[in-house]
């Protein structure tokens, strides 16, 4: 651990070499995405229960996407090095994200054509292969193939902008960080009002938002980048020892309370804005707990392992729920308990595929290609460090976060 130099009035913070509880939380979020997308797998024959299930879990899927976006900004800022370069940073992100992404995209193409008996649109496939699908204001294009992968389209923009964003966020004085965090949250809450200015057509059957409104609020990369920026600012708040207003338990309690009342909030605010404050507090408080060696069950070895495979889990889960589920037949669903049994089996299949992708692809590629060859420094501008921190940050950093849901 290292202590960061602080501005007057801030307590010193000892940064751990890892943030295990935040890593464990990643799988909790990935699990919420799985539960949400299980709605589309038609596991329950009882329509009344299916409706209750949907209304119970859907908010969790939306919140999980925000968690991943905020966590990405937080961890990347926490892990930044003054000796790093923009080129080497982007190189690491590419090899962390794209191999898993392209393998699951190829799997999706095969499953859509073979199991789904659908014709592949080459143009749509190219948009997905180049991570540009989230910029298209057409829902059927953004969610084609491996539907939740739209969030990776957002993450790609975040990574490209990170070196520049870090340069500016690093210059914010410690005593002003909470103010900038508040402004970022205000911008997130303003997005639904801006979306109302978009054309009211086309509509989405059964969904209380227009297609353009949904795209702008939920899936448009520049708008979702506000959550990433919020995470970056929160990282600086923790790193500079600014006071977190509530502990992890309090942050979770706020999140549960807002989750419970979310159905009474207008949908345009429910899908993103309502969850960002409690999620940000959960991440910040969790990092503080890790710095004090109070990781709890979220930082246990099983949860950390699950968190490490959560990116692969996220990339596989939708394909398993939609296409592997078809091999079980019974398209009308099962009894409630049998439906949960099938769900558990699908979780197991997804975990097995995730372990294989993580062990056989993600880890070997990161070891082989993620560092600059020959130890040479990439010809790029060094990434700036927050002025209130020392240059001697921990050598080990938490497993890189990746969002997930579609989202």
C-alpha distance (Angstrom), angle and dihedral (degrees) to the residues before:
residue distance angle dihedral
X1 . . .
X2 3.77 . .
X3 3.75 131.4 .
X4 3.78 117.5 -126.2
X5 3.77 119.1 -138.2
X6 3.76 110.2 -111.1
X7 3.76 138.7 -150.2
X8 3.80 116.5 -114.6
X9 3.80 111.7 -69.8
X10 3.81 96.4 22.5
X11 3.76 122.1 112.0
X12 3.83 116.7 -124.9
X13 3.79 115.1 -101.4
X14 3.79 123.3 -147.6
X15 3.77 106.8 -148.6
X16 3.81 115.2 -145.2
X17 3.77 119.7 -137.8
X18 3.80 88.7 -120.4
X19 3.79 137.9 24.8
X20 3.81 100.3 -143.7
X21 3.79 98.6 170.4
X22 3.81 91.4 54.1
X23 3.79 88.9 50.3
X24 3.81 90.0 51.2
X25 3.79 90.4 49.2
X26 3.79 89.1 59.3
X27 3.78 91.0 69.4
X28 3.79 91.2 47.4
X29 3.80 87.4 56.2
X30 3.79 92.9 44.7
X31 3.80 88.0 50.9
X32 3.80 90.8 53.7
X33 3.79 89.3 53.0
X34 3.81 89.6 50.9
X35 3.81 91.5 50.8
X36 3.80 90.5 49.7
X37 3.78 95.6 49.4
X38 3.80 89.7 46.2
X39 3.81 84.3 75.7
X40 3.80 88.1 75.8
X41 3.81 93.2 50.3
X42 3.84 93.2 72.5
X43 3.79 95.5 -134.9
X44 3.81 98.0 155.5
X45 3.80 123.4 65.1
X46 3.80 92.5 -168.2
X47 3.80 101.9 87.8
X48 3.80 93.4 -163.8
X49 3.79 90.9 55.6
X50 3.81 91.6 42.8
X51 3.81 89.0 55.8
X52 3.80 91.7 48.2
X53 3.81 90.3 48.4
X54 3.80 91.8 50.9
X55 3.80 94.5 49.0
X56 3.81 90.0 48.5
X57 3.81 100.5 50.3
X58 3.80 107.1 28.0
X59 3.80 95.1 83.0
X60 3.80 88.3 53.6
X61 3.79 91.5 58.8
X62 3.79 92.3 51.3
X63 3.81 91.7 46.9
X64 3.80 91.4 48.5
X65 3.80 91.4 60.4
X66 3.80 90.1 52.6
X67 3.79 89.4 48.6
X68 3.79 91.4 55.8
X69 3.79 93.6 46.9
X70 3.82 93.4 48.2
X71 3.81 91.4 43.8
X72 3.81 91.7 51.4
X73 3.79 91.5 57.2
X74 3.80 91.7 43.7
X75 3.80 98.2 49.7
X76 3.79 96.7 40.9
X77 3.80 90.4 52.4
X78 3.79 91.4 45.1
X79 3.80 90.7 51.0
X80 3.82 97.5 44.2
X81 3.81 117.0 125.3
X82 3.78 128.1 -156.5
X83 3.82 87.6 -138.2
X84 3.80 92.5 55.3
X85 3.79 124.3 97.6
X86 3.77 132.4 -145.5
X87 3.80 90.7 -116.6
X88 3.80 94.6 52.1
X89 3.80 91.0 45.0
X90 3.81 92.1 52.8
X91 3.78 90.3 45.0
X92 3.80 91.1 56.4
X93 3.79 92.7 46.5
X94 3.80 91.7 49.9
X95 3.80 93.8 52.7
X96 3.79 91.6 42.6
X97 3.80 95.1 51.8
X98 3.77 113.4 22.3
X99 3.84 105.1 56.1
X100 3.82 92.3 56.4
X101 3.77 89.7 41.2
X102 3.80 96.3 52.8
X103 3.82 93.6 43.7
X104 3.80 92.0 54.0
X105 3.81 90.5 43.0
X106 3.82 89.7 55.3
X107 3.80 88.8 47.9
X108 3.80 89.0 51.3
X109 3.81 91.6 51.7
X110 3.80 90.5 52.9
X111 3.81 93.8 46.0
X112 3.80 94.5 46.0
X113 3.80 91.1 51.6
X114 3.82 98.6 37.3
X115 3.80 105.6 33.8
X116 3.79 99.1 20.4
X117 3.82 93.5 42.9
X118 3.82 89.8 -141.7
X119 3.78 129.9 143.2
X120 3.79 113.9 -115.5
X121 3.80 115.8 -123.9
X122 3.81 104.4 -141.0
X123 3.80 92.8 -154.4
X124 3.80 92.2 53.6
X125 3.80 90.9 46.1
X126 3.81 90.4 53.1
X127 3.80 91.4 50.1
X128 3.79 89.2 54.1
X129 3.80 93.5 43.9
X130 3.81 90.3 54.1
X131 3.83 93.8 44.0
X132 3.80 92.4 -118.9
X133 3.80 99.3 117.7
X134 3.81 96.3 102.1
X135 3.81 91.2 62.5
X136 3.80 92.0 64.0
X137 3.84 112.5 90.9
X138 3.81 92.0 -144.7
X139 3.80 115.1 100.7
X140 3.81 95.6 -154.4
X141 3.81 90.2 56.8
X142 3.80 97.0 44.6
X143 3.80 93.1 49.6
X144 3.80 98.9 37.3
X145 3.80 120.7 120.8
X146 3.84 106.2 -1.0
X147 3.80 97.5 14.1
X148 3.85 101.8 -162.1
X149 3.82 90.9 54.1
X150 3.81 89.8 88.7
X151 3.81 86.7 85.7
X152 3.81 89.7 62.7
X153 3.80 87.6 56.7
X154 3.81 85.9 59.5
X155 3.80 93.3 45.2
X156 3.81 90.8 53.4
X157 3.80 89.4 60.6
X158 3.80 91.1 46.6
X159 3.80 91.7 54.0
X160 3.79 93.6 47.3
X161 3.80 90.6 52.1
X162 3.80 97.4 39.8
X163 3.83 98.8 91.3
X164 3.80 91.2 52.2
X165 3.80 93.9 41.5
X166 3.80 90.8 50.4
X167 3.79 90.6 52.2
X168 3.80 91.1 59.4
X169 3.80 99.5 35.1
X170 3.81 89.6 51.0
X171 3.80 88.9 61.8
X172 3.81 95.2 58.1
X173 3.78 111.0 110.2
X174 3.79 113.0 -116.2
X175 3.80 94.2 -119.2
X176 3.81 90.4 56.0
X177 3.80 98.1 49.6
X178 3.81 96.5 94.3
X179 3.80 89.3 50.5
X180 3.80 91.4 54.2
X181 3.79 89.7 46.1
X182 3.80 88.7 54.5
X183 3.80 91.9 49.5
X184 3.80 90.1 51.6
X185 3.80 91.6 51.2
X186 3.81 89.3 48.1
X187 3.81 89.2 54.1
X188 3.81 89.6 51.7
X189 3.80 90.1 52.5
X190 3.81 89.8 47.6
X191 3.82 93.3 57.2
X192 3.85 95.2 81.0
X193 3.81 90.2 53.2
X194 3.81 90.5 52.6
X195 3.81 90.0 47.1
X196 3.81 89.7 58.6
X197 3.81 87.9 67.5
X198 3.81 91.1 64.4
X199 3.83 121.6 94.6
X200 3.82 113.7 -76.4
X201 3.81 93.2 -133.2
X202 2.94 139.1 115.5
X203 3.78 103.1 38.4
X204 3.80 128.1 -158.9
X205 3.83 113.0 -123.5
X206 3.78 110.5 -118.7
X207 3.81 94.5 5.5
X208 3.83 121.8 100.9
X209 3.81 95.5 -137.7
X210 3.78 130.6 73.2
X211 3.78 116.8 -114.4
X212 3.81 93.3 -108.4
X213 3.79 92.6 45.0
X214 3.80 91.1 51.7
X215 3.80 91.5 47.3
X216 3.80 94.5 49.8
X217 3.81 96.4 45.6
X218 3.81 100.8 35.0
X219 3.79 110.7 25.4
X220 3.82 112.4 16.3
X221 3.84 105.0 114.3
X222 3.85 98.9 -142.2
X223 3.81 90.8 52.5
X224 3.81 94.1 45.7
X225 3.82 88.7 49.4
X226 3.80 87.2 74.8
X227 3.82 88.0 74.2
X228 3.80 90.1 50.7
X229 3.81 90.0 51.7
X230 3.81 89.5 48.0
X231 3.80 88.5 55.5
X232 3.80 91.4 50.1
X233 3.80 91.3 52.7
X234 3.81 91.2 47.3
X235 3.80 89.4 53.5
X236 3.78 90.0 55.7
X237 3.80 90.0 47.1
X238 3.81 90.0 56.3
X239 3.81 94.1 40.5
X240 3.81 92.4 52.2
X241 3.78 93.4 47.2
X242 3.78 97.7 -115.5
X243 3.78 113.6 164.6
X244 3.81 117.5 -92.5
X245 3.83 105.8 -143.8
X246 3.82 95.6 -139.9
X247 3.77 137.1 22.7
X248 3.78 125.2 -118.6
X249 3.80 92.8 -88.2
X250 3.78 92.1 51.2
X251 3.80 92.0 47.1
X252 3.80 91.0 51.1
X253 3.81 90.1 48.4
X254 3.81 90.6 53.2
X255 3.79 89.5 48.8
X256 3.81 92.7 50.9
X257 3.81 91.3 48.1
X258 3.80 92.9 51.5
X259 3.81 89.9 44.2
X260 3.79 89.3 55.3
X261 3.81 93.9 51.9
X262 3.81 96.9 36.9
X263 3.81 93.5 100.6
X264 3.81 89.1 65.5
X265 3.81 92.7 53.5
X266 3.84 120.0 90.5
X267 3.79 107.9 -93.2
X268 3.81 94.0 -120.4
X269 3.83 89.2 63.8
X270 3.80 95.6 34.1
X271 3.81 95.8 62.8
X272 3.82 96.1 59.2
X273 3.79 121.0 -15.7
X274 3.80 101.3 58.7
X275 3.80 93.6 59.1
X276 3.81 103.1 44.5
X277 3.82 98.0 83.6
X278 3.83 97.5 50.6
X279 3.81 91.5 40.9
X280 3.78 91.6 50.8
X281 3.79 90.7 49.4
X282 3.82 91.0 48.0
X283 3.81 91.1 53.3
X284 3.81 94.5 45.3
X285 3.81 93.8 44.9
X286 3.80 90.9 45.6
X287 3.80 90.6 53.6
X288 3.81 90.7 50.0
X289 3.82 89.8 50.6
X290 3.80 89.6 51.2
X291 3.81 89.9 51.0
X292 3.80 87.6 55.0
X293 3.83 92.9 45.7
X294 3.82 91.9 -112.7
X295 3.78 97.5 128.8
X296 3.81 98.8 144.9
X297 3.80 122.7 -171.6
X298 3.80 91.7 -36.2
X299 3.79 88.8 66.1
X300 3.80 95.0 48.6
X301 3.80 118.8 121.3
X302 3.83 94.7 -106.7
X303 3.81 92.2 50.4
X304 3.80 92.9 45.9
X305 3.81 90.0 51.3
X306 3.79 90.5 49.3
X307 3.78 89.1 48.8
X308 3.79 91.2 51.7
X309 3.81 92.2 54.1
X310 3.81 93.1 41.3
X311 3.81 94.3 99.3
X312 3.80 91.1 55.8
X313 3.82 88.4 43.1
X314 3.78 90.0 53.5
X315 3.79 92.6 49.9
X316 3.83 93.8 49.2
X317 3.79 104.0 36.9
X318 3.81 100.4 80.3
X319 3.80 93.1 48.2
X320 3.81 90.0 51.3
X321 3.81 93.3 46.8
X322 3.79 94.7 49.0
X323 3.80 105.7 31.8
X324 3.81 108.4 21.5
X325 3.80 88.1 45.4
X326 3.83 89.0 60.8
X327 3.79 90.0 64.8
X328 3.81 88.9 65.4
X329 3.81 90.5 62.2
X330 3.81 119.8 -157.3
X331 3.84 95.0 111.4
X332 3.82 91.9 -171.9
X333 3.80 91.4 62.7
X334 3.80 134.1 -121.1
X335 3.77 138.7 -89.2
X336 3.79 113.6 -67.1
X337 3.80 97.2 -97.5
X338 3.79 93.2 40.9
X339 3.80 88.8 49.9
X340 3.80 90.5 54.9
X341 3.79 88.8 47.8
X342 3.81 91.2 54.7
X343 3.81 88.6 46.6
X344 3.81 90.7 53.9
X345 3.80 89.9 50.2
X346 3.81 90.5 51.1
X347 3.81 89.3 50.2
X348 3.80 88.6 53.8
X349 3.80 92.3 49.9
X350 3.80 90.6 48.5
X351 3.81 91.5 49.6
X352 3.81 91.4 50.0
X353 3.80 91.4 51.6
X354 3.81 89.7 44.8
X355 3.79 92.8 52.2
X356 3.81 90.4 50.0
X357 3.81 93.3 49.0
X358 3.80 92.7 45.2
X359 3.81 95.3 45.8
X360 3.80 100.6 37.7
X361 3.80 101.6 34.0
X362 3.80 116.5 12.2
X363 3.81 99.8 45.4
X364 3.84 98.0 40.9
X365 3.80 92.6 46.8
X366 3.79 92.5 48.6
X367 3.81 90.6 50.4
X368 3.80 92.8 47.1
X369 3.77 105.2 37.7
X370 3.80 111.5 14.6
X371 3.81 96.1 85.1
X372 3.78 125.5 65.8
X373 3.79 110.2 -91.1
X374 3.74 116.9 -106.2
X375 3.76 90.7 7.8
X376 3.81 90.4 -81.9
X377 3.76 118.3 151.4
X378 3.77 112.9 -115.4
X379 3.82 112.9 -113.4
X380 3.76 97.9 -110.0
X381 3.77 141.2 104.8
X382 3.82 112.0 -77.9
X383 3.77 116.0 -109.3
X384 3.80 111.5 -106.8
X385 3.78 120.3 -120.0
X386 3.79 123.6 -140.5
X387 3.83 105.5 -89.5
X388 3.79 92.2 -129.5
X389 3.80 93.8 59.0
X390 3.76 133.1 76.5
X391 3.78 121.4 -112.8
X392 3.80 91.2 -124.0
X393 3.80 100.5 84.2
X394 3.82 120.9 164.4
X395 3.78 116.5 -73.2
X396 3.79 92.4 -135.4
X397 3.76 121.7 59.1
X398 3.79 133.8 -174.1
X399 3.78 119.2 -82.0
X400 3.79 107.9 -80.7
X401 3.78 111.7 -93.9
X402 3.73 122.4 -129.0
X403 3.77 125.8 -178.2
X404 2.87 126.1 -127.2
X405 4.14 136.1 -173.5
X406 3.37 137.9 93.5
X407 2.47 27.2 -83.2
